[in-house]
Amino acid sequence: MAKAWFLTSRPTGLPSADNFALRDLPDLPLGEDQLRVRNHWLSVDPYMRGRMNEGASYAPAYPLDTPLTGGAIGEVLESRIEGFAPGDLILHLGGWRDGGIITLDHMPRLLPVQWLDSGIKPQCFLHNMGLTGGTAWIGLLQVAAARPGDVVFVSAAAGAVGSAVVQLAKAREMTVIASAGGPEKGEWVRDLGADAVFDYKQGGVLDQLRGALTRLGKPGIDVYFDNVGGEHLDAALATANGFARFALCGMIDIYNGAAPQPLRYIGRAIAARIRMEGFIYSDLFSRYMEEFYADMGGLIASGAVQMRETVHDGLESAPTAFGGLFAGQNIGKMLVRL
């Protein structure tokens, strides 16, 4: 019998074990337009925290006392959806469970065989070939319209999205300044090719960003890829060149109820004609999917884009893995392996 995590109460601040319960799923016969799957990999992502709150957002709130959903890689065991057959590997949104029945609402999609045959691992479609890599690619190249020669500042650069941004920018001959939390993360981001890296835990972000620009002989930044908000966003405003472009991806600073930091330098958005645009991966991915797969798949195959995973084992570990996102415990993509 399959098991799933249920959200049993709305978190206040950082979610805890008390907000979740692991329960059996009913073993029902397969209906029309349904698949029975066995999940192999689960994704935990920061956006899920917003869905645990009550109220409207860009995605519906998770209902209480129903199975949670999230990205997953699974194997089809039984199919009543045309085009899917037993043995197929699929990407779908029936995560936070070890398997069971999924429907069209879970948006099942076959993993592209040509990329699996090229050696890309299935779980990569939960990060560099999926949500996080697609977010990086769309935000940097489409939303911010970054181009060779730009100076790009990336916050949370050791995370799944940030590390992809660093590598995509370097593959296109941009100068990259990155922030990361701690020596191990910073060293990895340097290995990815960032031109300057600073530890945001070791001093003010603005002073360290200005210092990095001075060392590189650059007057300011042309692109800011924001994963954090708060002090990082304010520092980017303070150091932006004229007509800089900001891709606003996620403001993890306030995901768990912390008060937003005042933006002292927001006035520069007018003086420097800064364009700031928030974006959501799901709004844009279908438009760019084939171009993204071709570009990112080629970069991975050539070694220009690398991957690192922080893996928790077993369905029971999903809430712990999720909480680790907000404690900075992941380098690269946080995954649960079943």
RORO-233693 format. One record per residue (C-alpha): y, z, x negated; residue number from 1. Coordinates in steps of 0.02 Angstrom, whole numbers, plus 50000, padded with zeros to 5 digits. Example, Ala and Ser with C-alpha at 12.3 -4.5 7.8 and 13.67 -1.06 7.14 Angstrom:
@v->49775&w->50390&u->49385&k->1 $
@v->49947&w->50357&u->49316&k->2 $
This chain:
@v->50000&w->50000&u->50000&k->1 $
@v->50172&w->49952&u->49934&k->2 $
@v->50305&w->50082&u->49902&k->3 $
@v->50496&w->50069&u->49908&k->4 $
@v->50648&w->50174&u->49871&k->5 $
@v->50751&w->50221&u->50024&k->6 $
@v->50933&w->50279&u->50024&k->7 $
@v->50930&w->50442&u->50120&k->8 $
@v->51112&w->50499&u->50101&k->9 $
@v->51279&w->50432&u->50042&k->10 $
@v->51317&w->50484&u->49861&k->11 $
@v->51474&w->50581&u->49820&k->12 $
@v->51519&w->50534&u->49644&k->13 $
@v->51373&w->50489&u->49533&k->14 $
@v->51212&w->50462&u->49634&k->15 $
@v->51075&w->50591&u->49608&k->16 $
@v->50890&w->50601&u->49647&k->17 $
@v->50933&w->50690&u->49809&k->18 $
@v->51007&w->50528&u->49878&k->19 $
@v->50841&w->50434&u->49867&k->20 $
@v->50662&w->50448&u->49929&k->21 $
@v->50508&w->50349&u->49876&k->22 $
@v->50405&w->50304&u->50030&k->23 $
@v->50258&w->50197&u->50081&k->24 $
@v->50291&w->50030&u->50165&k->25 $
@v->50184&w->49983&u->50315&k->26 $
@v->50043&w->49862&u->50275&k->27 $
@v->50081&w->49729&u->50406&k->28 $
@v->50009&w->49554&u->50433&k->29 $
@v->50117&w->49414&u->50365&k->30 $
@v->50232&w->49332&u->50491&k->31 $
@v->50317&w->49162&u->50500&k->32 $
@v->50444&w->49130&u->50360&k->33 $
@v->50382&w->49277&u->50258&k->34 $
@v->50305&w->49303&u->50087&k->35 $
@v->50195&w->49441&u->50021&k->36 $
@v->50240&w->49477&u->49840&k->37 $
@v->50197&w->49588&u->49694&k->38 $
@v->50352&w->49631&u->49595&k->39 $
@v->50348&w->49629&u->49404&k->40 $
@v->50530&w->49666&u->49359&k->41 $
@v->50672&w->49752&u->49452&k->42 $
@v->50857&w->49742&u->49413&k->43 $
@v->50981&w->49884&u->49430&k->44 $
@v->51163&w->49831&u->49433&k->45 $
@v->51330&w->49921&u->49449&k->46 $
@v->51379&w->49827&u->49609&k->47 $
@v->51241&w->49922&u->49700&k->48 $
@v->51344&w->50081&u->49687&k->49 $
@v->51478&w->50011&u->49803&k->50 $
@v->51346&w->49965&u->49932&k->51 $
@v->51290&w->50147&u->49939&k->52 $
@v->51458&w->50195&u->50014&k->53 $
@v->51494&w->50183&u->50197&k->54 $
@v->51622&w->50052&u->50247&k->55 $
@v->51662&w->49870&u->50219&k->56 $
@v->51659&w->49788&u->50049&k->57 $
@v->51618&w->49613&u->49988&k->58 $
@v->51436&w->49654&u->50027&k->59 $
@v->51369&w->49757&u->50173&k->60 $
@v->51335&w->49941&u->50146&k->61 $
@v->51153&w->49989&u->50125&k->62 $
@v->51090&w->50066&u->50288&k->63 $
@v->51021&w->50241&u->50273&k->64 $
@v->50833&w->50267&u->50286&k->65 $
@v->50789&w->50086&u->50254&k->66 $
@v->50718&w->50009&u->50093&k->67 $
@v->50849&w->49973&u->49961&k->68 $
@v->50868&w->49795&u->49900&k->69 $
@v->50911&w->49720&u->49733&k->70 $
@v->50864&w->49581&u->49614&k->71 $
@v->50680&w->49564&u->49571&k->72 $
@v->50555&w->49448&u->49490&k->73 $
@v->50394&w->49440&u->49588&k->74 $
@v->50233&w->49343&u->49606&k->75 $
@v->50188&w->49266&u->49774&k->76 $
@v->50023&w->49334&u->49840&k->77 $
@v->50029&w->49253&u->50012&k->78 $
@v->50151&w->49130&u->50089&k->79 $
@v->50209&w->49073&u->50258&k->80 $
@v->50365&w->48987&u->50190&k->81 $
@v->50354&w->48802&u->50149&k->82 $
@v->50372&w->48767&u->49964&k->83 $
@v->50303&w->48934&u->49906&k->84 $
@v->50122&w->48959&u->49856&k->85 $
@v->50015&w->49101&u->49787&k->86 $
@v->50045&w->49121&u->49602&k->87 $
@v->50226&w->49061&u->49606&k->88 $
@v->50352&w->49167&u->49513&k->89 $
@v->50510&w->49195&u->49613&k->90 $
@v->50681&w->49275&u->49601&k->91 $
@v->50727&w->49371&u->49758&k->92 $
@v->50824&w->49519&u->49827&k->93 $
@v->50674&w->49624&u->49881&k->94 $
@v->50691&w->49744&u->49736&k->95 $
@v->50680&w->49935&u->49726&k->96 $
@v->50498&w->49916&u->49782&k->97 $
@v->50336&w->49866&u->49698&k->98 $
@v->50297&w->49730&u->49823&k->99 $
@v->50262&w->49698&u->50005&k->100 $
@v->50337&w->49577&u->50129&k->101 $
@v->50500&w->49486&u->50098&k->102 $
@v->50591&w->49366&u->50214&k->103 $
@v->50717&w->49226&u->50201&k->104 $
@v->50853&w->49361&u->50206&k->105 $
@v->50794&w->49411&u->50032&k->106 $
@v->50842&w->49237&u->49970&k->107 $
@v->50680&w->49194&u->49876&k->108 $
@v->50700&w->49058&u->49746&k->109 $
@v->50568&w->48982&u->49632&k->110 $
@v->50598&w->49011&u->49447&k->111 $
@v->50635&w->48842&u->49365&k->112 $
@v->50472&w->48789&u->49284&k->113 $
@v->50556&w->48687&u->49149&k->114 $
@v->50642&w->48840&u->49079&k->115 $
@v->50487&w->48949&u->49089&k->116 $
@v->50392&w->48812&u->48997&k->117 $
@v->50527&w->48813&u->48863&k->118 $
@v->50487&w->48994&u->48823&k->119 $
@v->50619&w->49087&u->48925&k->120 $
@v->50542&w->49246&u->48992&k->121 $
@v->50539&w->49275&u->49181&k->122 $
@v->50645&w->49433&u->49174&k->123 $
@v->50783&w->49332&u->49090&k->124 $
@v->50823&w->49266&u->49264&k->125 $
@v->50883&w->49443&u->49303&k->126 $
@v->51008&w->49437&u->49161&k->127 $
@v->51061&w->49293&u->49046&k->128 $
@v->50988&w->49158&u->49159&k->129 $
@v->51033&w->49251&u->49317&k->130 $
@v->51162&w->49370&u->49391&k->131 $
@v->51239&w->49440&u->49233&k->132 $
@v->51236&w->49281&u->49128&k->133 $
@v->51299&w->49181&u->49277&k->134 $
@v->51439&w->49308&u->49303&k->135 $
@v->51489&w->49292&u->49120&k->136 $
@v->51483&w->49102&u->49122&k->137 $
@v->51579&w->49081&u->49285&k->138 $
@v->51708&w->49213&u->49243&k->139 $
@v->51745&w->49154&u->49067&k->140 $
@v->51735&w->48965&u->49088&k->141 $
@v->51782&w->48934&u->49269&k->142 $
@v->51890&w->49080&u->49327&k->143 $
@v->51981&w->49113&u->49162&k->144 $
@v->51966&w->48931&u->49105&k->145 $
@v->51942&w->48990&u->48926&k->146 $
@v->51948&w->48854&u->48794&k->147 $
@v->51921&w->48837&u->48605&k->148 $
@v->52051&w->48930&u->48506&k->149 $
@v->52084&w->49063&u->48638&k->150 $
@v->52086&w->49247&u->48593&k->151 $
@v->51968&w->49334&u->48715&k->152 $
@v->51962&w->49522&u->48745&k->153 $
@v->51799&w->49585&u->48824&k->154 $
@v->51774&w->49763&u->48888&k->155 $
@v->51601&w->49844&u->48899&k->156 $
@v->51544&w->49711&u->48776&k->157 $
@v->51373&w->49789&u->48745&k->158 $
@v->51325&w->49777&u->48928&k->159 $
@v->51230&w->49636&u->49009&k->160 $
@v->51384&w->49539&u->49065&k->161 $
@v->51496&w->49582&u->48918&k->162 $
@v->51369&w->49533&u->48785&k->163 $
@v->51346&w->49364&u->48868&k->164 $
@v->51535&w->49338&u->48872&k->165 $
@v->51547&w->49374&u->48686&k->166 $
@v->51414&w->49245&u->48644&k->167 $
@v->51477&w->49111&u->48762&k->168 $
@v->51652&w->49129&u->48689&k->169 $
@v->51591&w->49118&u->48510&k->170 $
@v->51484&w->48965&u->48551&k->171 $
@v->51647&w->48881&u->48604&k->172 $
@v->51747&w->48930&u->48450&k->173 $
@v->51852&w->49068&u->48526&k->174 $
@v->51910&w->49226&u->48438&k->175 $
@v->51831&w->49379&u->48519&k->176 $
@v->51892&w->49559&u->48521&k->177 $
@v->51768&w->49677&u->48602&k->178 $
@v->51761&w->49859&u->48653&k->179 $
@v->51598&w->49957&u->48659&k->180 $
@v->51551&w->50141&u->48672&k->181 $
@v->51472&w->50209&u->48514&k->182 $
@v->51419&w->50148&u->48341&k->183 $
@v->51251&w->50072&u->48392&k->184 $
@v->51328&w->49968&u->48529&k->185 $
@v->51472&w->49916&u->48418&k->186 $
@v->51355&w->49859&u->48280&k->187 $
@v->51255&w->49753&u->48401&k->188 $
@v->51412&w->49670&u->48469&k->189 $
@v->51464&w->49629&u->48290&k->190 $
@v->51293&w->49552&u->48262&k->191 $
@v->51326&w->49443&u->48415&k->192 $
@v->51476&w->49370&u->48324&k->193 $
@v->51627&w->49466&u->48390&k->194 $
@v->51773&w->49450&u->48269&k->195 $
@v->51834&w->49629&u->48299&k->196 $
@v->51750&w->49775&u->48386&k->197 $
@v->51817&w->49947&u->48424&k->198 $
@v->51742&w->50105&u->48498&k->199 $
@v->51842&w->50153&u->48652&k->200 $
@v->51775&w->50331&u->48636&k->201 $
@v->51863&w->50352&u->48468&k->202 $
@v->52045&w->50331&u->48518&k->203 $
@v->52166&w->50249&u->48637&k->204 $
@v->52115&w->50075&u->48694&k->205 $
@v->52289&w->50001&u->48676&k->206 $
@v->52314&w->50064&u->48498&k->207 $
@v->52144&w->50000&u->48446&k->208 $
@v->52170&w->49831&u->48531&k->209 $
@v->52338&w->49810&u->48445&k->210 $
@v->52258&w->49857&u->48280&k->211 $
@v->52123&w->49726&u->48304&k->212 $
@v->52252&w->49592&u->48343&k->213 $
@v->52350&w->49638&u->48186&k->214 $
@v->52196&w->49628&u->48076&k->215 $
@v->52154&w->49457&u->48147&k->216 $
@v->52333&w->49395&u->48130&k->217 $
@v->52347&w->49359&u->48316&k->218 $
@v->52502&w->49397&u->48421&k->219 $
@v->52407&w->49435&u->48582&k->220 $
@v->52262&w->49390&u->48695&k->221 $
@v->52242&w->49233&u->48799&k->222 $
@v->52095&w->49289&u->48906&k->223 $
@v->52036&w->49458&u->48965&k->224 $
@v->51863&w->49480&u->49041&k->225 $
@v->51869&w->49644&u->49136&k->226 $
@v->51712&w->49745&u->49169&k->227 $
@v->51796&w->49915&u->49165&k->228 $
@v->51973&w->49921&u->49237&k->229 $
@v->52081&w->50072&u->49199&k->230 $
@v->52143&w->50094&u->49021&k->231 $
@v->52062&w->49931&u->48964&k->232 $
@v->52151&w->49829&u->49097&k->233 $
@v->52317&w->49911&u->49055&k->234 $
@v->52293&w->49875&u->48870&k->235 $
@v->52256&w->49693&u->48910&k->236 $
@v->52416&w->49681&u->49012&k->237 $
@v->52516&w->49755&u->48869&k->238 $
@v->52449&w->49631&u->48740&k->239 $
@v->52436&w->49471&u->48843&k->240 $
@v->52513&w->49310&u->48781&k->241 $
@v->52612&w->49203&u->48900&k->242 $
@v->52506&w->49123&u->49036&k->243 $
@v->52355&w->49231&u->48995&k->244 $
@v->52209&w->49226&u->49116&k->245 $
@v->52113&w->49380&u->49173&k->246 $
@v->51940&w->49369&u->49254&k->247 $
@v->51914&w->49530&u->49351&k->248 $
@v->51727&w->49558&u->49365&k->249 $
@v->51698&w->49744&u->49391&k->250 $
@v->51797&w->49905&u->49376&k->251 $
@v->51660&w->50029&u->49334&k->252 $
@v->51792&w->50162&u->49297&k->253 $
@v->51811&w->50195&u->49483&k->254 $
@v->51637&w->50157&u->49552&k->255 $
@v->51592&w->50340&u->49570&k->256 $
@v->51749&w->50399&u->49656&k->257 $
@v->51866&w->50429&u->49509&k->258 $
@v->52050&w->50402&u->49544&k->259 $
@v->52115&w->50236&u->49476&k->260 $
@v->52222&w->50250&u->49320&k->261 $
@v->52403&w->50199&u->49344&k->262 $
@v->52442&w->50033&u->49262&k->263 $
@v->52595&w->50063&u->49155&k->264 $
@v->52606&w->49882&u->49099&k->265 $
@v->52577&w->49793&u->49264&k->266 $
@v->52755&w->49727&u->49260&k->267 $
@v->52705&w->49611&u->49118&k->268 $
@v->52602&w->49510&u->49243&k->269 $
@v->52767&w->49433&u->49299&k->270 $
@v->52857&w->49420&u->49132&k->271 $
@v->52706&w->49342&u->49044&k->272 $
@v->52652&w->49240&u->49198&k->273 $
@v->52480&w->49318&u->49189&k->274 $
@v->52352&w->49250&u->49312&k->275 $
@v->52228&w->49382&u->49370&k->276 $
@v->52083&w->49331&u->49480&k->277 $
@v->51943&w->49436&u->49550&k->278 $
@v->51781&w->49344&u->49580&k->279 $
@v->51607&w->49371&u->49649&k->280 $
@v->51457&w->49284&u->49572&k->281 $
@v->51375&w->49244&u->49738&k->282 $
@v->51529&w->49151&u->49800&k->283 $
@v->51524&w->49025&u->49658&k->284 $
@v->51350&w->49017&u->49585&k->285 $
@v->51278&w->48881&u->49698&k->286 $
@v->51423&w->48766&u->49649&k->287 $
@v->51389&w->48784&u->49463&k->288 $
@v->51202&w->48826&u->49460&k->289 $
@v->51134&w->48667&u->49379&k->290 $
@v->51276&w->48658&u->49251&k->291 $
@v->51251&w->48842&u->49211&k->292 $
@v->51062&w->48826&u->49189&k->293 $
@v->51082&w->48676&u->49074&k->294 $
@v->51216&w->48759&u->48967&k->295 $
@v->51145&w->48935&u->48957&k->296 $
@v->50966&w->48876&u->48941&k->297 $
@v->51015&w->48765&u->48795&k->298 $
@v->51111&w->48905&u->48710&k->299 $
@v->50964&w->49023&u->48727&k->300 $
@v->50843&w->48892&u->48662&k->301 $
@v->50955&w->48859&u->48510&k->302 $
@v->50975&w->49044&u->48470&k->303 $
@v->51162&w->49042&u->48503&k->304 $
@v->51138&w->49168&u->48645&k->305 $
@v->51025&w->49318&u->48617&k->306 $
@v->50959&w->49447&u->48738&k->307 $
@v->50931&w->49633&u->48729&k->308 $
@v->50850&w->49737&u->48864&k->309 $
@v->50845&w->49923&u->48901&k->310 $
@v->50682&w->49945&u->48996&k->311 $
@v->50619&w->50088&u->49106&k->312 $
@v->50437&w->50083&u->49159&k->313 $
@v->50371&w->50113&u->49334&k->314 $
@v->50446&w->50107&u->49507&k->315 $
@v->50477&w->50295&u->49499&k->316 $
@v->50606&w->50266&u->49362&k->317 $
@v->50723&w->50154&u->49463&k->318 $
@v->50851&w->50290&u->49512&k->319 $
@v->50853&w->50355&u->49333&k->320 $
@v->50883&w->50180&u->49266&k->321 $
@v->51022&w->50154&u->49393&k->322 $
@v->51108&w->50316&u->49345&k->323 $
@v->51097&w->50268&u->49163&k->324 $
@v->51214&w->50121&u->49194&k->325 $
@v->51356&w->50243&u->49227&k->326 $
@v->51313&w->50354&u->49079&k->327 $
@v->51319&w->50209&u->48957&k->328 $
@v->51133&w->50220&u->48920&k->329 $
@v->51100&w->50033&u->48918&k->330 $
@v->51122&w->49907&u->48780&k->331 $
@v->51111&w->49735&u->48858&k->332 $
@v->51024&w->49724&u->49026&k->333 $
@v->50950&w->49876&u->49114&k->334 $
@v->50780&w->49833&u->49189&k->335 $
@v->50632&w->49918&u->49272&k->336 $
@v->50461&w->49851&u->49225&k->337 $
@v->50318&w->49871&u->49350&k->338 $
